[in-house]
């Protein structure tokens, strides 16, 4: 899904859109084709894991 940002281009002031391709997220202008690679935010720093022990409690 594409997100539009109206009059947000730093070069020409045109409309830009935010999209994702194989390389990651980017913002591109419709008028001058200015392209800005965006950082990908990872909210989850640690993988979720559950450890199960086979110890019998008597």
Backbone torsions as a table, in degrees:
resi	resn	phi	psi	omega
1	UNK	NA	132.9	-177.5
2	UNK	-92.3	137.4	175.4
3	UNK	-109.1	129.6	-178.7
4	UNK	-96.7	143.0	173.0
5	UNK	-129.2	110.8	-175.0
6	UNK	-77.4	133.2	177.4
7	UNK	51.3	49.2	-174.8
8	UNK	-115.7	0.3	-178.6
9	UNK	-71.1	126.4	179.7
10	UNK	-71.6	-19.1	-178.6
11	UNK	-87.7	-50.7	-173.7
12	UNK	-120.3	-8.8	-179.0
13	UNK	81.5	14.0	-179.4
14	UNK	-82.1	-180.0	179.1
15	UNK	-79.4	139.3	178.9
16	UNK	-121.1	162.3	174.5
17	UNK	-133.0	151.7	179.1
18	UNK	-111.5	130.2	-178.0
19	UNK	-148.4	173.7	-179.5
20	UNK	-128.7	137.5	174.4
21	UNK	-128.0	-161.5	-178.0
22	UNK	-64.8	-28.0	-178.9
23	UNK	-85.0	-14.9	-179.7
24	UNK	128.6	-162.3	-177.2
25	UNK	-81.8	144.4	178.0
26	UNK	-148.6	160.1	175.0
27	UNK	-121.7	130.3	-176.5
28	UNK	-135.1	142.3	179.7
29	UNK	-87.8	141.0	177.6
30	UNK	-76.1	-30.2	-175.3
31	UNK	-84.3	-50.5	-173.3
32	UNK	-111.0	0.5	178.3
33	UNK	65.7	19.4	173.9
34	UNK	-59.0	134.5	-177.0
35	UNK	-128.3	132.7	180.0
36	UNK	-125.3	120.5	176.6
37	UNK	-76.4	130.9	-177.0
38	UNK	-102.7	149.4	176.7
39	UNK	-75.4	145.4	176.3
40	UNK	-93.6	129.8	-178.9
41	UNK	-92.8	125.3	176.0
42	UNK	-106.7	109.6	-178.4
43	UNK	-75.5	-30.9	-176.9
44	UNK	-98.9	107.8	-178.0
45	UNK	-80.4	-40.7	-177.3
46	UNK	-109.1	139.7	176.0
47	UNK	-70.6	144.7	177.9
48	UNK	-79.6	129.9	-179.2
49	UNK	-143.8	147.5	177.0
50	UNK	-122.9	130.1	177.5
51	UNK	-105.4	134.5	179.8
52	UNK	-120.4	126.8	178.3
53	UNK	-101.4	148.7	-178.3
54	UNK	-97.6	17.8	-178.7
55	UNK	-74.8	135.2	176.8
56	UNK	-89.4	132.3	178.0
57	UNK	-100.9	119.0	-179.6
58	UNK	-117.3	NA	NA
